[in-house]
Every structure is written in C-alpha cells, then in structure tokens.
C-alpha cells in the first residue's frame, strides 16, 4: 500500500512540475460576493487535486470505520450466540431431566440473549405447552415471528398454540398463509383439513383434501378420505332436506366407490325421505344383499316404523327372508321387529333360528328374554337375561368399529374414535381391516 502511495505522489509531483514549467499565468477566482482571489493555474490544479485526495481519504476512512464497526457487531453476535447456545443446551438438559421450571428460566434467558436463535423459542414453547401455559407459548411464538417473518416452523408452532387455546379460526388463518406460499405443504394441508372437519366446514375440507391428494399423487388412502368428506357434504344436504343435491353427490360417490356403505344407506334414506319409499327400500335391500351389513336392516326398520308403515316393514323383511331364510341378521332383526309389533310367536321362532346357528350377542339374549317373558315362560326369560350381561344396552344393537373396536349404540357412518368411514357393524360379521392415516410430524430443529 505504501509503495502505491509513493508512486502516486511521485506521479503528482512530476505532473505538477511539468505543468508549472509551461503555465505561468494566473486565474481570478471569485470567492464570495465581489471578493476576488488570483491564483496561478498550477495552484488551482494543485488545490483541486488536494481537495479530491482529501475526499478520497475521508471516504476510505469512513469505509474503514464502518468495516471495523461491522466486525465488532459480528463479534458481539457470535458472543451472544455462544452464550445463548450454552443456555439452550442447559435448558434442554433440564427439560429432559424433568426440571421444567429450571428449563423455563434457562430457555427464557437464551431467548432474551439472542432473538435470532430459533431453537430456544421452539423448545421453550414446547415446555410452556407441557406446563399448560398456552398463552405464554402463543406470545412467545408471535415474538419469534416478528423476528423471523414468514418462517415456516414458527408458523407451524403458532398453529399448535392456537389449537391449544381453542382458537381454530386463527389456526386456520395461519395455515392458509402457509398454503398460500406453498400449496403442496402436506403438514399444513392436513392440519387445515382437520380444523375444517372439526368446524363442520365439509365443502372447504373437500377442497383442502383435493389439494393434499394432488400433492401426494392421489394415494389410495387419501382418495378414500376425499370420498368420505364428499359423503359428509351429501349428509349435510340431506339433513337440510335438500335431497336433490344429496342424491347427486351420493350417486357420484357410488360410481367411484360402489362399496361405500354409508353412501348407499344415505341414498336409500334420501329416497324414503322424499316420498319414494319403494325406491328407497329397493336401494337398502340391494345394499344389504351386496354388503351383508345389518345397518341396512336397522335403517329400514327405523324409517318404516317412523312413517307408521309396519305392514310394509314386515312385507319387506319376509321378502328378504324368502331369498335368504337362514340369514342370521335378517332373522335377528325380523325377531326384533316382531317383538315391537307384538308378533311374539313369529319373532320367537326367528330368534331361535338365530340361536341355533351358534351366533352370540347380548342383543339376541335380551330379545329372547323379552320374548319368553311375554310368552309367560319366566324361567326361560330369567335364564336368557342371566346370559345377557350388559342390560344397559336395552333392546338396541350395539355396533362395533372393525378398526379400533369403538362401540356405539346405533350405526354411524364414521367412527369418531379413529375417523374412518364404513367400519361399524354388529359382532359376527367379518370386520374390514383398515390402516389409520399417519399424523404428520415436523421437526423442531433449525
């Protein structure tokens, strides 16, 4: 650097001497409002060079000072990060050792020491949630978002916080923000869909599931979930007495998935509800013949009893029994219907036929006990009721989920325990296997 400076000085001196030798004239320079100053030409050149050099040196000095300041800042950040990392590691150790309050103290210090270091935010938020301090976790991650706008992991942790405090709409807002940036983010899509399901926003859930399916190349499990959500949309229309829209969706579902039991049940119900009883019964009867699921029998019983049409009900079941006289569930439900209609002898014979097959269920023994009592065969009634352990079930069938074994008093399209559709049946049927959807996970590392 000194050699370059020396060369520059020598060049300037030589140039100045050269111009001074050939330029002896002067220049009048106006300094200020009438005040004049005469300068030799060479002097003006020298003055200009001097001013330029001074400006250059000033700029270089400012640059050097700024660089030194930046280096100082980097050094301070490194020191803060080192201290924050030390506090974070101690906080993690305390958390893993079950010393929750000590962990909180150390991690809070780490957060204050370096707001650019995200790991303490994530770990501290986890500890807050474990302690039930949901609001603190929410405020912490909001602070992290201020320091790191748009950070994906911060946004996902914020979703967890909003869910923990029950603010589903806020959680959905954050998830939509994530999806707007990346519409193939599977974690965000599943979380948003789950919120929409909780809120009963089935049509929005369908659209979210379609985006998820697109991101997963339409995996069979995802496609099945989409069909289930479409069924929920149809069920909503059916509940609102908009049978036309419900029927259209249900028919579309059955074209794609003929074995979707709930859609067949709902289609039969829709037809009966709209006054097309024979058409609805035909759908339900064909559904039972195809799937052998007793829900079809239950729906036929409920709908026709509700419409005060017991004759049609008996005719329907006898028609089915003519085709399948030894069918266990047909005889079981026929016996139950006969009991409701005081057709004791016919019902008793049907139930005894069921018993002869070796089929066992609390419902069967409850019905036989009630039948024996009405026939004044009290010893048989006592024996049957003695074999029927859980009398709290009454004379209603209890359906069981073939996936998670959850039981309900009446059939449901979807199991509230495992979230799968078409899994409920009575004990004794071959129960369909199902693989529950895996819950998305995300790591808490930087």
N, C-alpha and C positions, 0 to 999 in steps of 0.2 A: 504493500500500500504506500510506503514512504518513497519507494523508487518512482512509482507512478506520479506522486505529488511533486517530486523533484523534477521529473521530466516536464510536467505541466508548467511549473514555474519557469524553467529554462526556456520553454517554447514561448511563454508570455513575454519574458524579458527580451528575447531576440526579436519577437514581432514588434514590441514597443519601440525598441531601438531603431528598427528598420523604418517604422512609420514616423518616428521623431526626426530622423535624419532628413526625410523628404517632405515633411509637413511642418512648416514654421509658422503658419498662420494662426489667428485666434478666432473664436466664435463668441458672439454676445448672447448670453443666456438670460432670459427673463426669469427672475426668481420669484418675485411677488409684487404685484400692482405697481409697476413703474421702476422697481429696483432691478438693476441690471448687473450682470457679472460677466466679465470677459475671461474666457478660458482658452488655453491653447487646445488645438484639435486633439493632440495626443493626450492632454489631460482629461478631456471629455471621454475619450476612449477608455483611458485607464479607470476613470470613475465608474463608467458603465460596467467594465469588467469586474471591478471591485464589488459593486452592488450585486451583480449576478452571482459572484462567488459567495458573497455573504448569504444570499437567499438559498443557494445550494447547500451550504454548510448548515444553515438553520434547518432546512428540510431533513438533511441527514441526521442532525442531532435529534429532531423530533422523532424520526423513524427509530433511531436507536433507543430513545427513551420509551417509546411505545413497545418495542420488542422486549425491552427489559421488564416493562410492566406486565406484558403478556406471559413472559417466562415466570414471573413472580406469581401471577394468577394460576398458571398451570401447577406450579409447585404447591400452592396453597390447596388447590383442588385434590392433588394427589395425597396431601397430608390428611385432608378431610375424608377422602375415600378410604384411606388406610385405617383411620380411626373408626369410621362407620362400619367397615368390614369386620374389624375386631369386635365392635359392639354387636353386630349382627350375628357373628358366629357364637358369641357368648349367649345371645338371646335364643338362638336355635337350640343350643345345648340345654338351656334352662327349660325351654318348651318341651324338648324330647324327654327331659327328666321329670316332667310334670310340675315344674315350678312356674306356674302360669303367671303369677303376679311379678315375679322377678323377670320373667321373659318380657312382659309388657314394658317394664321400666327400661330394660336394656334396648329393646327394639324401638321404643319411643325416642330414646337418645340417638339411636342410629338414624332414624328418620330426620330428626332435627339437625343432625350433624351434616347430612348430605341428602338433599331432596332429589338429586339426580340419580341416586342409587335406589332402584326399584325393589330389590329383593326384601329389604326391611318392611316396605309397605305391604307386600304380599303376605309375608309371614305374620306381621302384626295384625293384619286383617283377619287371618285365619285364627289367631289366638282370641281376638275380640269375639268372633263368631262362636268359638268354643265356649267362651265365658257368657254368651248370651247378650253381649253388648253390641247389638246390631247397629244402633245409631252411630256408635263410635266407628265401627267398621265402614259404614257408609260415608261419614265425614272424612275419614282417612283416605279412602279411595277417590273421593271427589278432589281432595287436595292433591293426590298423585296425578289425577287427570289434568289439573291446572298446570302442573309442571311438565306433563307429557301428553299434550292434546292428541287425541286420536290413537293412543297406544292400545293395541288390541287386548292385551292381557288385563290392563287396567279396566277397560270397558267390560270385559267378561266378569271380573271380580265385582264391579259395580252391579252387574245383573244379579249376582248371588246376593249382594247386600239388599237390593230392592226386594228380591223374593223373600229374604229372611224377615223383612219388616212388613211384608204383605202388600207392597206397592207394585202390583202386577203391571199396571199401565206404564209406570216409569221403567220397569224392567223391559217391557216390550218396546218402549221408545228407544232405549239404548241398543237393543238388539236390531231394531230397524236401521239404526245408524251404522251398525257394523255391516249389516247385509247390503246397505246402500253402497258401501265401499267394496264389498266382496260378496256377491250373491251366491257364491259356492261354499261359503263358510259353514261346514256341517254342524259344528257345535252351536253356532248362533241360530241356524235354521231349526234344529231340533228343540232348542230352548224356547224359541218363539212359538213353534207349533204347540209345545206343551202348555204354554201360557194361554194360547188361544183355545185349546181344549178345555182348560180349567174354567175359562170365562164363557164357554159355550159358543165361541165365535167359529162355528164349524166351516162356514164358507171361506173365511180367511185361513183357517187351518188347512183346508184343501189346497189353496194356492201355495201356502208355505211348503206343504208336503210335496207338491209338484216340483218346486224349486230344488228341494232336497233330493228327490228322485233323479232329477236331471244331473245333479252333482255326483250322484252315486251310480250313474249308468243304469238306473231302473232295476236295482236288485230286487229279487222276489219278495223279500220281507218288506221292503219299502213300498212296493206296489200293493201288497196286501194291506198295509196300513192306510194307503191312499183310498182303497176301496172301502175300508171301514169308516173313514172320515166322510166319504160321499154318502154312505148309508146314514150317518148321523144327520147330514143335511136333509136327506129324504125324511128321516124320522121327525125332524123339526117341522117340515111342511105338513106332515101327517098330523102332528099334534095341533098345528094351526088350522086344520081342516082344509088345507089346500091339497086335496088328494090328486089333482091333475098333475101338479109339479112333482109330487112324491112318486106317483106311478111311473112317470117318465124316467126319473133318476133310477128307481129300483129296476126297471126293465133294462136300462143300460148296464147296470151293475151285473145283473144276471146273465147278460150276453157275454160279459168278460169273465165272470166267476160264477158259473152255474151252481157250484156247491156252497155259495154264501147263504147259509141257512137263514140268517136274520133278514136278508132281503126278501126271501120267499115268504117268510112269516109276515113281514110288513106289507108285502104286495097283497096277500090274502086278506089281511086286516083292512087295507085301503079299499078293496073291492066291497067287502061287507059293510064298511062304514058308509060308502057312497050308495048303498042300497042294492048293489049287485051281489046278493047273498050267494046264489048258486055258483056264480063265477068265482067268488072268494073261497067258497068251500072246495071247489074243484082245485084251486091253487094249493090250498092247505092239504087236501087229501093226496094230491100228486107229490107234494113236498114230503109228506110222511112216507109214502111208498118209496121215494128216492133215497131219503136220508135216515129213515127209521129213528128220528129224534122225537121224543114224546112232547116236545113243545108244541108241535102242530096240533096234537090232540087237546092239549090244555087250552090253546087259543080257540079252537073250535068250540070247546065246552063253554069257555067264558063268554064268547061273542053271542052264541045262540041262547044261552041262559039269560044274558043281559037283554037280548031282544025278545025275551019271553016266547021262545020258539022251541020248547023241549021236544016236540014231535019231530021236528026237522033234525034235531040233535041225535035222537035215538035212531032215526032212519039212516043218518049218515054213518054212525058207528056200526050199525048192523050191516050196512053195505060193505064197509071195510072188513068186518069180521067174516062175511061171506067169502071174501077173497083170501083172507088170512085168518082162519079160525083159531089157530094156535099161537097167534102173536101175543107175546107177554104183555106188552104195553097197551095194546088195544083192549085186551081183556081187563087189565088193571083199571084203565080209565073208564071203560064201559061199566065196570062194577062200581066205581066211584059215582058215576052219573046216575046209575040206578038207585044208589043209596040216597042221593039228593032228591030223586023223583019218587021215593018210596016204592020202587020196584025191587023189593027185598029179595025175592026168590031168584029172579034173573041175575041180579047183582051178585048174590052169594055163589051161584054156580060159576059165574065168570071168575070170581076171585079164587075159588077153589081150584079152578083150572090153572090159574097163575101159580098157586102154591104147589101144585103137583109137578111143576117144571123145576122146582128147587130154587126159584127166584126168591131172594130175601131182601126185604126193605122194611123200615119202620112203618111206612105208609100202608103196605099190604096188611100188616098185622093190626094196625089201627082200624082199617076198613073192615077186616074180618071180625074184629072185636065188636065194632058197632053193629055189623050185620047180625052177629049172634045174639047180641042184646035185644035187637028189635024182633028177632025170631023167638025171644024168650028162652034162649039157650044160654043161660047165665054162666054156667061152668065153662063152656067154650069161650064165652066172652072174656071171663077173668083170665083164662089161660092165654088168649091172644093178647090182651092188654098187658099181661105179665111179660110176654115176649117183646112187647113194644116198649123200649126203654125210655125214649125221649118223647114223653107225651106233650111237651110244649109245642111240637110241630103241628099238632092237631091233625086234621084230615087233608092237609095240603102237601103236595110233593115238595121235597127239598132237592134243588138241583145243585150239582157239584161241577166245579171248573176242572176240566181234564188236564189243565196245565199246572195250576198252583194249588188245587184242592179246596179252593174257597167255596163255601156253600151259601146259597141264598134260598129264601122261602119260595120264590117264584122265578121262572126263567127270565134271564136278562140277555140282551144281545151281546153285551160286552162285560167282561169281568172287571169290576172296579179295583180288584187287587193287583192283577198282572197286566191289565189294559188290553188283553187280546179279545177279539170277537169270535163268536161261534164256538165257544168252549164249554158251555153249560149243557149238561144232560143229566138224566137220572142214573144212579148207580146201576150197573149191569150192562150198560152199553159199552162198546169199545170206545175208549176215550181218546180223542185225537191228540197226537203229540204236537208240541209247539216249542219253538225256541224263542225266548223273550228277547226283545231288542236290547242291545248293549247300550248302556248310558254313556254319552260322550264325556271324555275327560280332557282336561288341559293342564299342562304343567305350570308350575309357579316359578320357573327359572327365567332369568334374563336371557 
